Structures are given as C-alpha cells and as structure tokens.
Amino acid sequence: MIEHSYGRAGTGLAAAGRKAKQADEPMRVRSRVLAALTAMAAACTLALAGERPPDIVDATTVIPDLALDMRYVRAHNFVGRPIAGYRVGKCFLTKRAAEALKRVQDELRPRGLGLKVYDCYRPRRAVDDFVAWSHDRADKKMKAEFYPNVDKRSLFRSGYIASRSGHSRASTVDLTIVPLPVPPQPLYDPSAPLASCENPMGERFADTSIDMGTGYDCFSGKSHSAAGGIGAQAKANRGLLRTLMGKHGFANLSTEWWHYTLRDEPYPHTYFDFPVE
C-alpha cells in the first residue's frame, strides 16, 4: 500500500514537472528565436552597411608568399573588363579561412609548389555585375576563351552565373597550384587572338598554373573536378589540390576544380558588399 501510494505521488510529481517544462518550452523557443534573429539582423546590418569586419583580412598578411592573379580587377576574365567592386588586386578572406589556407601552403612548399589565388572575397555588387552582363546577349567578346562551346543564353540556367555567390561570405576561394619559384605571369594582350580554355596546356593562356586540364573560369564540362577528357597529369594535379584542401577543412564545388569553401565558415548566411580596396 505504501509503495502504491508513493508511486501515485511520484506520478503526480512527474506530471507536474512535465507541465512546468511544457509551460517553459515556449519561452525557451522564443528566447532561441530572438537570439537567432538578433544575430542575423546584426550580420545583415553589417553586410548592408558595406563594412569589413576585423576578422576578414588580407590573406597575404597570413600567407606572405601567396601568389595573386586577381582576375576581376583587370580585363582578363569572362566579361572582358574590370568588375564592379574590385578596386585593387587583393585577396580578402576570413581569418579562419586564411589560416586554413596557410596550412595547405605549408604542405605544398616542401614539394616545390605553392598556391595561387584568382578570386577570394567577392562583393555583392560584383555578383550583380555578372548577372547584368549575362543578360546582355550581344556582349560575347570573351566567348572564344571562356565559354567557347556554351550558348551565353544558358549560362545562368546552367549554373555558371548565379544571383548569389559563396565568395561574398569571404570564406570561398578560387585557386590553383603553381611551381616555386613562381614563373613570371604573362601579360594579357587584349589585341591578341583568344585561345580556348579547353585547349591542352601550351595551347591555352599560360597563367603559371601547373596543368589542371582547363584554364580558370572555363565554362565547360571539362572543368568539373572529376571530369573525363583531360590528361592523367591534370587529373593527378586536381587530386592533389582536392586532397590537401579537404584535409584542411575546405569543400570543393564539383563543377569547378578551382572553387573551394571553408566548411566551418564564420559567416554562412551573410553576403558582404564592401569593396575590395
């Protein structure tokens, strides 16, 4: 009898506890939602204000021997002119991404190799510039090099151009591997005939990269990280880049051998618009 009475009392206490917990649950949910909204609002305000947070740094302050070939500050890119928001050829990344990239560089250096970046942080206004360009059907002056076998009308639909880019979150980088010491970078001559980015190495623009099977920003199936139709050495080079970047926390975009995003990026939902200057 005593045990039975105790069991009933315990059941009552447990039920009361459950009711109290259920009563508190909406408050906890509201608190979590409020905290998340506050954090998102702060991040959005920062992005809309065009301010660079202190933890987004010039990557060369972390990796002094990082090679730079910042394509969008000059005319040698798929648009054929400097892109909005790029005022200097600098690579801005979150400090976390830059430090992870340094670890990749540290592994390559003893092999006589190093990293070269083509693009790092990308302002929102640059992405908007790409989108506007993609709708200008008449502007095809760089087609022969960067999208020789793709109709410009399909670039947006096929995912080559997007209305938002992970680059604007400052933890995504486009890069390749170069020999050390880095050979002199050939100058782009806008008056020279364009060579297809799909051509074999030696027949496309020579940009100091080891052979990756295609040029940078090549809108082609051959640019897919696991694509066929490229040489054995190019496949091995892509594999080396993918292995080292993955080891140090970066995920590859499967359609672009050069494109990597830090998995643990600090600003996964924020798209910044401060200029590269």
C-alpha positions as CSV (number, residue, x, y, z in Angstrom):
1,M,0.0,0.0,0.0
2,I,2.8,2.4,0.9
3,E,4.6,1.6,-2.3
4,H,1.4,2.1,-4.3
5,S,0.7,5.4,-2.7
6,Y,4.3,6.5,-3.3
7,G,4.0,5.5,-6.9
8,R,0.9,7.6,-7.4
9,A,2.6,10.6,-5.7
10,G,5.6,10.2,-7.9
11,T,3.4,10.0,-10.9
12,G,1.7,13.2,-9.9
13,L,5.0,15.0,-9.3
14,A,6.3,13.8,-12.7
15,A,3.2,15.1,-14.4
16,A,3.5,18.4,-12.6
17,G,7.2,18.6,-13.7
18,R,6.2,17.8,-17.3
19,K,3.5,20.6,-17.2
20,A,6.0,23.0,-15.9
21,K,8.6,22.0,-18.5
22,Q,5.9,22.4,-21.2
23,A,5.0,25.8,-19.9
24,D,8.6,26.9,-20.0
25,E,9.2,25.4,-23.5
26,P,7.6,28.3,-25.5
27,M,9.7,30.8,-23.5
28,R,12.9,28.9,-24.4
29,V,11.9,28.6,-28.0
30,R,11.1,32.4,-28.1
31,S,14.5,33.1,-26.5
32,R,16.3,31.0,-29.1
33,V,14.4,32.5,-32.0
34,L,15.0,36.0,-30.6
35,A,18.8,35.4,-30.2
36,A,19.0,34.0,-33.8
37,L,17.0,36.9,-35.2
38,T,19.2,39.4,-33.3
39,A,22.4,37.7,-34.7
40,M,21.0,37.6,-38.2
41,A,19.9,41.3,-38.0
42,A,23.4,42.3,-36.8
43,A,25.1,40.4,-39.6
44,C,22.7,41.7,-42.3
45,T,23.2,45.3,-41.0
46,L,27.0,44.8,-41.3
47,A,26.7,43.5,-44.8
48,L,24.3,46.2,-46.0
49,A,26.5,48.8,-44.5
50,G,29.3,47.7,-46.6
51,E,31.7,47.4,-43.7
52,R,34.6,44.9,-43.5
53,P,34.6,43.1,-40.1
54,P,38.0,42.9,-38.4
55,D,38.2,39.1,-38.9
56,I,38.2,39.5,-42.7
57,V,41.8,40.1,-43.5
58,D,44.2,40.5,-46.4
59,A,45.3,36.8,-46.9
60,T,48.9,37.8,-47.7
61,T,49.3,39.0,-44.1
62,V,48.7,35.4,-43.1
63,I,50.5,33.8,-46.1
64,P,53.2,36.2,-47.3
65,D,54.2,34.0,-50.3
66,L,50.7,33.5,-51.6
67,A,50.7,34.2,-55.4
68,L,48.0,36.5,-56.6
69,D,46.3,36.6,-60.1
70,M,43.2,38.6,-59.2
71,R,41.3,38.3,-62.5
72,Y,38.3,40.6,-61.7
73,V,40.3,43.8,-61.1
74,R,41.6,43.6,-64.7
75,A,40.2,42.8,-68.1
76,H,41.3,39.2,-68.5
77,N,38.1,37.5,-67.3
78,F,35.0,36.1,-68.9
79,V,33.4,39.6,-69.0
80,G,36.4,41.3,-70.5
81,R,36.7,44.3,-68.2
82,P,37.2,45.2,-64.5
83,I,34.3,44.1,-62.4
84,A,32.3,46.4,-60.1
85,G,33.6,46.4,-56.5
86,Y,37.2,45.4,-57.4
87,R,39.5,48.4,-56.9
88,V,42.8,46.6,-56.1
89,G,44.2,43.2,-56.6
90,K,43.8,41.9,-53.0
91,C,42.6,38.6,-51.6
92,F,40.4,39.2,-48.6
93,L,39.3,36.1,-46.6
94,T,38.0,35.5,-43.1
95,K,41.0,34.9,-40.8
96,R,39.8,31.4,-40.2
97,A,39.9,30.6,-44.0
98,A,43.2,32.3,-44.4
99,E,44.8,30.3,-41.6
100,A,43.4,27.1,-43.1
101,L,44.8,28.0,-46.5
102,K,48.2,28.7,-44.9
103,R,48.3,25.1,-43.7
104,V,47.8,23.9,-47.3
105,Q,50.6,26.2,-48.4
106,D,52.8,24.8,-45.7
107,E,52.3,21.3,-47.1
108,L,52.9,22.3,-50.7
109,R,56.1,24.3,-50.1
110,P,58.4,21.4,-49.3
111,R,57.3,19.9,-52.7
112,G,58.5,23.0,-54.5
113,L,54.9,24.1,-55.0
114,G,52.6,26.8,-53.8
115,L,49.1,28.3,-54.1
116,K,47.9,31.0,-56.5
117,V,44.5,32.6,-56.0
118,Y,42.3,34.0,-58.7
119,D,39.5,35.3,-56.6
120,C,38.7,35.4,-52.9
121,Y,36.1,37.7,-51.3
122,R,33.6,39.0,-53.9
123,P,31.4,42.0,-53.2
124,R,27.6,41.6,-53.8
125,R,27.9,44.4,-56.4
126,A,30.3,42.2,-58.4
127,V,27.8,39.4,-58.5
128,D,25.1,41.8,-59.6
129,D,27.5,43.0,-62.4
130,F,27.9,39.4,-63.6
131,V,24.2,38.9,-63.6
132,A,23.6,42.1,-65.6
133,W,26.3,41.0,-68.1
134,S,24.7,37.6,-68.5
135,H,21.5,39.3,-69.7
136,D,23.4,41.3,-72.4
137,R,23.2,38.8,-75.2
138,A,25.2,40.9,-77.6
139,D,28.4,41.1,-75.4
140,K,30.3,37.9,-76.3
141,K,33.8,39.4,-76.7
142,M,35.4,36.8,-74.4
143,K,33.4,33.8,-75.6
144,A,36.2,32.2,-77.6
145,E,38.3,31.8,-74.5
146,F,36.0,31.3,-71.5
147,Y,32.8,29.7,-72.9
148,P,33.6,28.6,-76.5
149,N,31.1,25.7,-76.6
150,V,28.3,27.2,-74.4
151,D,25.5,29.5,-75.5
152,K,25.6,32.6,-73.4
153,R,21.8,32.4,-73.0
154,S,22.3,29.2,-71.0
155,L,25.0,30.5,-68.6
156,F,22.5,31.5,-65.8
157,R,20.3,28.4,-66.3
158,S,23.3,26.1,-66.3
159,G,24.6,27.5,-63.0
160,Y,27.7,29.2,-64.4
161,I,26.3,32.5,-63.3
162,A,24.3,32.8,-60.1
163,S,22.4,35.6,-58.3
164,R,24.3,34.9,-55.1
165,S,27.9,33.7,-54.6
166,G,29.6,32.0,-51.6
167,H,32.5,34.3,-52.4
168,S,30.5,37.1,-50.8
169,R,30.7,35.3,-47.5
170,A,34.5,35.7,-47.5
171,S,35.5,32.1,-46.9
172,T,35.4,30.9,-50.5
173,V,38.5,31.0,-52.8
174,D,39.3,30.2,-56.4
175,L,42.8,28.9,-56.7
176,T,45.4,26.6,-58.3
177,I,48.9,25.2,-57.7
178,V,52.0,26.9,-59.1
179,P,55.7,25.8,-59.1
180,L,58.1,27.6,-56.8
181,P,59.6,30.0,-57.5
182,V,56.5,31.2,-59.3
183,P,57.3,31.9,-63.0
184,P,56.7,35.4,-64.3
185,Q,53.0,36.0,-65.1
186,P,52.4,36.5,-68.8
187,L,50.7,39.8,-69.6
188,Y,47.2,39.6,-71.1
189,D,47.2,41.2,-74.5
190,P,43.6,42.2,-75.4
191,S,44.6,42.6,-79.1
192,A,45.8,39.0,-79.4
193,P,43.6,36.2,-80.6
194,L,41.8,34.3,-77.8
195,A,42.7,30.7,-77.1
196,S,40.0,28.3,-75.8
197,C,40.3,27.5,-72.1
198,E,39.6,23.9,-73.1
199,N,42.7,23.6,-75.2
200,P,45.6,21.5,-73.9
201,M,48.3,23.2,-71.8
202,G,50.6,25.1,-74.0
203,E,47.7,25.9,-76.4
204,R,45.6,28.0,-74.0
205,F,46.5,31.1,-72.0
206,A,49.7,30.5,-70.0
207,D,49.0,31.6,-66.4
208,T,51.8,29.9,-64.4
209,S,49.5,27.2,-63.1
210,I,50.5,23.5,-63.2
211,D,48.3,21.6,-65.6
212,M,44.7,21.4,-64.3
213,G,43.2,20.3,-67.6
214,T,41.5,23.7,-68.4
215,G,42.1,27.3,-67.8
216,Y,40.4,29.2,-64.9
217,D,36.8,30.2,-65.2
218,C,36.3,27.8,-68.1
219,F,32.6,27.3,-68.5
220,S,32.8,23.7,-69.7
221,G,32.1,20.2,-68.5
222,K,35.9,19.6,-68.6
223,S,36.1,22.0,-65.6
224,H,34.2,19.5,-63.4
225,S,36.5,18.3,-60.7
226,A,36.1,14.6,-61.8
227,A,35.7,15.3,-65.5
228,G,37.0,12.9,-68.1
229,G,38.7,14.1,-71.3
230,I,41.7,15.5,-69.5
231,G,45.2,14.1,-69.2
232,A,46.5,11.8,-66.4
233,Q,48.8,14.5,-65.0
234,A,46.0,17.1,-64.9
235,K,43.8,14.5,-63.0
236,A,46.6,13.9,-60.5
237,N,47.1,17.7,-60.0
238,R,43.4,18.2,-59.4
239,G,43.5,15.3,-56.9
240,L,46.5,16.8,-55.1
241,L,44.7,20.1,-54.7
242,R,41.4,18.4,-53.6
243,T,43.2,16.2,-51.1
244,L,45.1,19.0,-49.4
245,M,42.2,21.4,-49.4
246,G,39.9,18.8,-48.0
247,K,42.4,17.8,-45.3
248,H,42.4,21.4,-44.1
249,G,38.7,22.0,-44.0
250,F,37.7,23.1,-47.5
251,A,34.9,21.6,-49.6
252,N,35.2,21.6,-53.4
253,L,32.4,22.7,-55.8
254,S,32.2,19.6,-58.0
255,T,31.6,21.7,-61.2
256,E,34.7,23.9,-60.8
257,W,38.1,22.4,-60.0
258,W,39.3,25.7,-58.7
259,H,36.5,26.6,-56.3
260,Y,36.7,25.8,-52.5
261,T,34.7,26.9,-49.5
262,L,35.7,26.5,-45.8
263,R,33.3,24.1,-44.3
264,D,33.3,25.8,-40.9
265,E,32.9,29.3,-42.4
266,P,32.2,32.1,-39.9
267,Y,29.5,33.9,-41.9
268,P,27.4,31.2,-43.6
269,H,24.4,33.4,-44.1
270,T,26.0,36.8,-44.7
271,Y,26.7,38.3,-48.1
272,F,29.0,41.3,-47.8
273,D,29.3,44.2,-50.2
274,F,32.3,46.2,-49.0
275,P,34.6,46.9,-52.0
276,V,38.0,45.3,-52.4
277,E,40.2,48.2,-51.7
